[in-house]
Amino acid sequence: MDNNVISTLTQIKRIFIGMLGVSVLALLVAAVLRDNADLVNWVVWLRGGAVALASLWLISLAGQALRGKRPAFVRIRFISILAPLGIAAILIAPDSGYPLWMKAEQGLVGLLLVGVAILVNRPAVRAAFPKAGKMG
């Protein structure tokens, strides 16, 4: 794996660490605002916790991709493309149950994932993880 690919995968891992930070911050905000039912409901806790846990998993996948594991690379590609679509649905749904501040947080997470999708789909990165039977 060349240095440019390693650098890109390291950048992706840092983005996932940033996602974890944003998610933990959202949970802290929810804890502070917990007494206001208009700003914090069960959806906030569920989504905030799920995104924080998913971020930990994605950090792990990025580490595996850095070690050359193709399945981790493929998972990162799929998630970075599909998750922003799900987040977009949350953002545009008129009554999704998400308060505005949580929609903003999810929008930021979605933008981070779009950045990952752009990075992970670079030709050099994709070439570093060839399908079986397509080497060389």
N, CA and C of each residue as an Amber inpcrd file, in Angstrom:
protein
   408
   0.8560000  -1.1690000   0.0000000   0.0000000   0.0000000   0.0000000
   0.9040000   1.2350000   0.0000000   0.6620000   2.1490000  -0.9390000
   1.5540000   3.3040000  -1.0320000   1.2110000   4.3650000   0.0200000
   2.1140000   5.3280000   0.1580000   1.9750000   6.3440000   1.2090000
   0.7380000   7.2170000   1.0320000   0.3280000   7.4840000  -0.2130000
  -0.8760000   8.2950000  -0.4410000  -2.1250000   7.5790000   0.0710000
  -2.1920000   6.2830000  -0.1510000  -3.3340000   5.4930000   0.3310000
  -3.3100000   5.4450000   1.8460000  -2.1530000   5.2220000   2.4200000
  -2.0300000   5.2030000   3.8850000  -2.4590000   6.5530000   4.4550000
  -2.0310000   7.6280000   3.8330000  -2.4050000   8.9680000   4.2820000
  -3.9170000   9.1830000   4.1910000  -4.5230000   8.7320000   3.1100000
  -5.9750000   8.8740000   2.9400000  -6.7240000   8.0590000   3.9800000
  -6.2970000   6.8310000   4.2080000  -6.9620000   5.9890000   5.2110000
  -6.7820000   6.5560000   6.6180000  -5.6280000   7.1450000   6.8810000
  -5.4040000   7.7910000   8.1760000  -6.3370000   8.9850000   8.3380000
  -6.5130000   9.7260000   7.2550000  -7.4370000  10.8630000   7.2820000
  -8.8700000  10.3820000   7.5380000  -9.2520000   9.2880000   6.9160000
 -10.5830000   8.7130000   7.1360000 -10.7460000   8.3210000   8.5970000
  -9.7280000   7.7070000   9.1650000  -9.7880000   7.3150000  10.5760000
  -9.9690000   8.5560000  11.4550000  -9.2820000   9.6350000  11.1350000
  -9.4200000  10.8760000  11.8990000 -10.8300000  11.4540000  11.7700000
 -11.4100000  11.3330000  10.5820000 -12.7910000  11.7980000  10.4050000
 -13.7240000  10.9840000  11.2930000 -13.5210000   9.6790000  11.3560000
 -14.3510000   8.8350000  12.2250000 -14.1590000   9.2040000  13.6980000
 -12.9440000   9.5420000  14.0810000 -12.7020000  10.0100000  15.4560000
 -13.4570000  11.3210000  15.6860000 -13.4590000  12.1980000  14.6770000
 -14.2380000  13.4310000  14.7680000 -15.7230000  13.1550000  14.9100000
 -16.2290000  12.1590000  14.1760000 -17.6360000  11.7580000  14.3030000
 -17.9380000  11.2970000  15.7200000 -17.0240000  10.5420000  16.2940000
 -17.2080000  10.0990000  17.6740000 -17.2790000  11.3040000  18.6010000
 -16.3930000  12.2710000  18.3930000 -16.4040000  13.4740000  19.2210000
 -17.7150000  14.2330000  19.1070000 -18.2120000  14.3800000  17.8860000
 -19.4900000  15.0770000  17.6590000 -20.6210000  14.3140000  18.3510000
 -20.5990000  13.0010000  18.2640000 -21.6490000  12.1740000  18.8670000
 -21.6230000  12.2440000  20.3840000 -20.4370000  12.1880000  20.9500000
 -20.3130000  12.2910000  22.4120000 -20.7540000  13.6770000  22.8700000
 -20.3780000  14.7010000  22.1200000 -20.8160000  16.0610000  22.4470000
 -22.3400000  16.1600000  22.3980000 -22.9600000  15.5250000  21.4050000
 -24.4210000  15.5230000  21.3120000 -25.0490000  14.8560000  22.5340000
 -24.4520000  13.7750000  22.9830000 -24.9730000  13.1040000  24.1780000
 -24.7980000  13.9830000  25.4200000 -23.7080000  14.7240000  25.4860000
 -23.5130000  15.6540000  26.6100000 -24.5470000  16.7780000  26.5740000
 -24.8220000  17.2910000  25.3760000 -25.8580000  18.3230000  25.2260000
 -27.2040000  17.7520000  25.6550000 -27.4940000  16.5310000  25.2380000
 -28.7490000  15.8910000  25.6300000 -28.8410000  15.7580000  27.1470000
 -27.7290000  15.4300000  27.7800000 -27.7280000  15.3010000  29.2410000
 -28.0290000  16.6420000  29.9130000 -27.4630000  17.7050000  29.3650000
 -27.7030000  19.0430000  29.9270000 -29.1540000  19.4650000  29.7170000
 -29.7100000  19.1380000  28.5610000 -31.0670000  19.5760000  28.2050000
 -32.1470000  18.5490000  28.5430000 -31.8030000  17.5090000  29.2430000
 -32.6960000  16.3670000  29.4530000 -34.0480000  16.7130000  30.0640000
 -34.1420000  17.7980000  30.7870000 -35.4070000  18.1560000  31.4250000
 -36.3740000  18.8720000  30.4880000 -35.9410000  19.1640000  29.2720000
 -36.7860000  19.8340000  28.2910000 -37.2280000  18.8040000  27.2470000
 -38.4650000  18.3330000  27.3680000 -38.9690000  17.2670000  26.4940000
 -39.0400000  17.6910000  25.0290000 -39.0940000  18.9780000  24.7570000
 -39.1090000  19.4450000  23.3720000 -37.7290000  19.3400000  22.7280000
 -36.6830000  19.3260000  23.5330000 -35.3190000  19.2860000  23.0180000
 -34.6440000  17.9290000  23.1510000 -35.1270000  17.1130000  24.0610000
 -34.5210000  15.7930000  24.2780000 -35.6290000  14.7710000  24.4960000
 -35.6620000  13.7920000  23.6110000 -36.6220000  12.6990000  23.7440000
 -35.8720000  11.3790000  23.5610000 -36.5950000  10.2970000  23.5490000
 -35.9500000   8.9860000  23.4380000 -35.2010000   8.8300000  22.1150000
 -35.6830000   9.4920000  21.0510000 -35.0320000   9.4070000  19.7480000
 -33.6180000   9.9790000  19.8290000 -33.4740000  11.0810000  20.5570000
 -32.1640000  11.7210000  20.7070000 -31.1940000  10.7600000  21.3870000
 -31.6430000  10.1300000  22.4530000 -30.7690000   9.2060000  23.1840000
 -30.4120000   7.9910000  22.3320000 -31.4130000   7.4450000  21.6510000
 -31.1670000   6.2680000  20.8310000 -30.2110000   6.5770000  19.6810000
 -30.4990000   7.6350000  18.9350000 -29.6650000   7.9850000  17.7870000
 -28.2700000   8.4070000  18.2280000 -28.2030000   9.2370000  19.2710000
 -26.8990000   9.6840000  19.7650000 -26.0200000   8.5340000  20.1990000
 -26.6060000   7.6070000  20.9410000 -25.8460000   6.4340000  21.3950000
 -25.4470000   5.5300000  20.2470000 -26.3770000   5.3220000  19.3090000
 -26.0930000   4.4550000  18.1600000 -24.9780000   5.0360000  17.2960000
 -25.0050000   6.3370000  17.0630000 -23.9670000   6.9490000  16.2260000
 -22.6150000   6.9170000  16.9360000 -22.6180000   7.1070000  18.2440000
 -21.3560000   7.0270000  18.9910000 -20.7670000   5.6140000  18.8940000
 -21.6090000   4.6010000  19.0850000 -21.1220000   3.2190000  18.9740000
 -20.6830000   2.8920000  17.5470000 -21.4510000   3.3560000  16.5710000
 -21.0750000   3.1280000  15.1690000 -19.7450000   3.7980000  14.8550000
 -19.5060000   4.9610000  15.4450000 -18.2350000   5.6640000  15.2200000
 -17.0630000   4.8330000  15.7410000 -17.2350000   4.2130000  16.8990000
 -16.1850000   3.3390000  17.4310000 -15.9130000   2.1820000  16.4700000
 -16.9710000   1.6080000  15.9430000 -16.8300000   0.5030000  14.9830000
 -16.1250000   0.9800000  13.7200000 -16.4940000   2.1730000  13.2370000
 -15.8640000   2.7070000  12.0240000 -14.3830000   3.0130000  12.2480000
 -14.0370000   3.4920000  13.4310000 -12.6230000   3.7100000  13.7620000
 -11.8700000   2.3840000  13.6760000 -12.4850000   1.3340000  14.2090000
 -11.8820000   0.0060000  14.1410000 -11.7420000  -0.4630000  12.6870000
 -12.7880000  -0.2460000  11.8820000 -12.7130000  -0.6270000  10.4680000
 -11.6070000   0.1210000   9.7490000 -11.4510000   1.4070000  10.0520000
 -10.3800000   2.1850000   9.4100000  -9.0150000   1.6080000   9.7770000
  -8.8560000   1.1960000  11.0290000  -7.6050000   0.5610000  11.4380000
  -7.3620000  -0.7350000  10.6820000  -8.4230000  -1.5120000  10.4930000
  -8.2930000  -2.7560000   9.7280000  -7.9440000  -2.4720000   8.2690000
  -8.5740000  -1.4450000   7.6940000  -8.2660000  -1.0740000   6.3100000
  -6.8040000  -0.6500000   6.1910000  -6.3190000   0.0610000   7.1900000
  -4.9000000   0.4570000   7.1830000  -3.9770000  -0.7620000   7.2030000
  -4.4730000  -1.8720000   7.7160000  -3.6910000  -3.1130000   7.7280000
  -3.9510000  -3.9510000   6.4730000  -4.6720000  -3.3690000   5.5070000
  -4.8750000  -4.0290000   4.2290000  -6.0660000  -4.9560000   4.1460000
  -6.9720000  -4.8990000   5.0930000  -8.1350000  -5.7930000   5.1120000
  -9.2230000  -5.2790000   4.1620000  -9.4170000  -5.9720000   3.0610000
 -10.4130000  -5.5660000   2.0710000 -11.8380000  -5.5210000   2.6350000
 -12.2820000  -6.5000000   3.4360000 -13.6600000  -6.4180000   3.9490000
 -13.9290000  -5.1180000   4.7340000 -12.9390000  -4.6380000   5.4560000
 -13.1060000  -3.3800000   6.1950000 -13.2550000  -2.2180000   5.2220000
 -12.4370000  -2.1990000   4.1850000 -12.5230000  -1.1710000   3.1470000
 -13.9140000  -1.1690000   2.5050000 -14.4150000  -2.3490000   2.1630000
 -15.7250000  -2.4600000   1.5110000 -16.8220000  -1.9500000   2.4430000
 -16.7600000  -2.3020000   3.7070000 -17.7650000  -1.8220000   4.6710000
 -17.7340000  -0.2990000   4.7820000 -16.5380000   0.2620000   4.8420000
 -16.4170000   1.7210000   4.9100000 -17.0280000   2.3520000   3.6650000
 -16.7670000   1.7910000   2.5110000 -17.3420000   2.3360000   1.2640000
 -18.8610000   2.3250000   1.3130000 -19.4450000   1.1890000   1.6510000
 -20.9020000   1.0870000   1.6730000 -21.5200000   2.0320000   2.7060000
 -20.9680000   2.0420000   3.8930000 -21.5270000   2.8760000   4.9550000
 -21.4050000   4.3540000   4.6080000 -20.2660000   4.7400000   4.0410000
 -20.0640000   6.1600000   3.7350000 -20.9610000   6.6400000   2.6020000
 -21.4840000   5.7360000   1.8220000 -22.4200000   6.1040000   0.7540000
 -23.8660000   6.0130000   1.2480000 -24.2030000   4.9520000   1.9520000
 -25.5930000   4.7290000   2.3610000 -26.0170000   5.5620000   3.5740000
 -25.1520000   5.7050000   4.5610000 -25.5380000   6.4240000   5.7780000
 -25.9410000   7.8770000   5.5130000 -25.2250000   8.6150000   4.6610000
 -25.6830000   9.9900000   4.3920000 -27.0800000  10.0500000   3.7670000
 -27.4580000   9.0220000   3.0290000 -28.8140000   8.9840000   2.4680000
 -29.8500000   8.8460000   3.5840000 -29.5650000   7.9910000   4.5550000
 -30.4530000   7.8480000   5.7030000 -30.5200000   9.1220000   6.5260000
 -29.3870000   9.7560000   6.6840000 -29.3520000  11.0210000   7.4310000
 -30.1430000  12.0870000   6.6850000 -30.0350000  12.1240000   5.3620000
 -30.8100000  13.0920000   4.5720000 -32.3000000  12.8840000   4.7960000
 -32.7220000  11.6370000   4.8970000 -34.1350000  11.3520000   5.1620000
 -34.5620000  11.9150000   6.5220000 -33.6980000  11.7890000   7.5100000
 -33.9790000  12.3530000   8.8350000 -34.1120000  13.8680000   8.7380000
 -33.2250000  14.4820000   7.9850000 -33.2020000  15.9470000   7.8970000
 -34.4190000  16.5140000   7.1840000 -34.9110000  15.8100000   6.1750000
 -36.0320000  16.3640000   5.4150000 -37.3960000  15.9060000   5.9170000
 -37.4320000  14.8760000   6.7390000 -38.7160000  14.4000000   7.2680000
 -39.3140000  15.4690000   8.1690000 -40.5550000  15.8500000   7.9090000
 -41.1510000  16.9310000   8.6920000 -41.3880000  16.5640000  10.1570000
 -41.6750000  15.3050000  10.4320000 -41.9480000  14.9150000  11.8130000
 -41.1680000  13.6500000  12.1550000 -39.8530000  13.7800000  12.1160000
 -38.9890000  12.6290000  12.3690000 -38.7920000  12.3640000  13.8600000
 -39.2040000  13.3050000  14.6960000 -38.9840000  13.1630000  16.1320000
 -37.6750000  13.7620000  16.5940000 -36.8550000  14.2090000  15.6500000
 -35.5760000  14.8030000  15.9900000 -35.7340000  16.3070000  16.1930000
 -35.2750000  16.8230000  17.3320000 -35.2950000  18.2820000  17.5000000
 -34.2850000  18.9260000  16.5390000 -34.4620000  20.2060000  16.3020000
 -33.6280000  20.9160000  15.3290000 -32.1390000  20.7900000  15.6430000
 -31.7710000  20.8730000  16.9220000 -30.3460000  20.8100000  17.2590000
 -29.7670000  19.4330000  16.8960000 -30.5820000  18.3890000  17.0590000
 -30.1090000  17.0390000  16.7250000 -30.0370000  16.8610000  15.2070000
 -30.9580000  17.4880000  14.4760000 -30.8770000  17.4430000  13.0170000
 -29.5900000  18.1190000  12.5470000 -29.2230000  19.2070000  13.1950000
 -27.9720000  19.8940000  12.8320000 -26.7780000  18.9860000  13.1050000
 -26.7960000  18.3080000  14.2300000 -25.7050000  17.3880000  14.5760000
 -25.6360000  16.2530000  13.5670000 -26.7910000  15.7150000  13.1930000
 -26.8170000  14.6340000  12.2160000 -26.3680000  15.1300000  10.8420000
 -26.7220000  16.3750000  10.5110000 -26.2480000  16.9560000   9.2540000
 -24.7330000  17.0130000   9.2020000 -24.1280000  17.3960000  10.3240000
 -22.6680000  17.4380000  10.4020000 -22.0790000  16.0330000  10.2340000
 -22.6620000  15.0580000  10.8980000 -22.2020000  13.6710000  10.7510000
 -22.3360000  13.2290000   9.2970000 -23.4480000  13.5820000   8.6670000
 -23.6510000  13.2420000   7.2590000 -22.5910000  13.8510000   6.3570000
 -22.2500000  15.1210000   6.6120000 -21.2020000  15.7760000   5.8220000
 -19.8490000  15.1020000   6.0150000 -19.5620000  14.7040000   7.2490000
 -18.3130000  13.9830000   7.4970000 -18.2790000  12.6670000   6.7110000
 -19.4140000  11.9780000   6.6850000 -19.4740000  10.7110000   5.9480000
 -19.3750000  10.9180000   4.4410000 -19.9290000  12.0120000   3.9400000
 -19.7720000  12.3240000   2.5160000 -18.2870000  12.5400000   2.2060000
 -17.5860000  13.2170000   3.1100000 -16.1450000  13.3880000   2.9400000
 -15.4220000  12.0580000   2.8940000 -15.8240000  11.1350000   3.7560000
 -15.2280000   9.7940000   3.7390000 -15.5310000   9.1090000   2.4130000
 -16.7670000   9.2280000   1.9380000 -17.1370000   8.5890000   0.6680000
 -16.2590000   9.0940000  -0.4720000 -15.9910000  10.3860000  -0.4720000
 -15.1350000  10.9600000  -1.5160000 -13.7190000  10.3980000  -1.4050000
 -13.1960000  10.3630000  -0.2040000 -11.8300000   9.8730000  -0.0010000
 -11.6940000   8.3850000  -0.3150000 -12.6150000   7.5910000   0.1770000
 -12.4880000   6.1330000   0.0530000 -12.7320000   5.6650000  -1.3860000
 -13.3690000   6.4990000  -2.1870000 -13.6240000   6.1250000  -3.5790000
 -12.6120000   6.6960000  -4.5560000 -11.5390000   7.2650000  -4.0420000
 -10.4550000   7.7050000  -4.9230000  -9.8920000   6.4870000  -5.6450000
  -9.5460000   6.6640000  -6.9210000  -9.0290000   5.5190000  -7.6870000
  -7.8430000   4.8150000  -7.0200000  -6.9220000   5.5700000  -6.4520000
  -5.7420000   4.9410000  -5.8380000  -6.1280000   4.1010000  -4.6270000
  -7.1040000   4.5650000  -3.8630000  -7.5440000   3.8110000  -2.6800000
  -8.2600000   2.5450000  -3.1270000  -9.1390000   2.6790000  -4.0890000
  -9.8490000   1.4960000  -4.5930000  -8.8710000   0.4800000  -5.1800000
  -7.8450000   0.9650000  -5.8810000  -6.8600000   0.0620000  -6.4780000
  -6.0520000  -0.6860000  -5.4250000  -5.9370000  -0.1050000  -4.2360000
  -5.1780000  -0.7580000  -3.1630000  -5.9260000  -1.9490000  -2.5630000
  -7.2100000  -2.0690000  -2.9020000  -8.0380000  -3.1550000  -2.3700000
  -8.7400000  -3.8940000  -3.5110000  -7.9570000  -4.5700000  -4.3600000
  -8.5700000  -5.2300000  -5.5270000  -9.4560000  -6.4120000  -5.1100000
 -10.4510000  -6.6610000  -5.9330000 -11.2960000  -7.8550000  -5.7100000
 -10.4270000  -9.0840000  -5.9380000 -10.7900000 -10.1750000  -5.3010000
 -10.0710000 -11.4330000  -5.4890000 -10.0920000 -11.7960000  -6.9730000
  -8.9670000 -12.1770000  -7.4950000  -8.8780000 -12.5540000  -8.8960000
  -8.5790000 -11.3780000  -9.8220000  -8.4920000 -10.1650000  -9.2700000
  -8.2030000  -8.9900000 -10.0990000  -6.8880000  -8.3380000  -9.7110000
  -6.0190000  -9.1020000  -9.1140000  -4.7210000  -8.5360000  -8.7130000
  -3.7970000  -8.4520000  -9.9170000  -3.0050000  -7.3860000  -9.8960000
  -1.9640000  -7.2340000 -10.8920000  -2.4880000  -6.9730000 -12.2300000
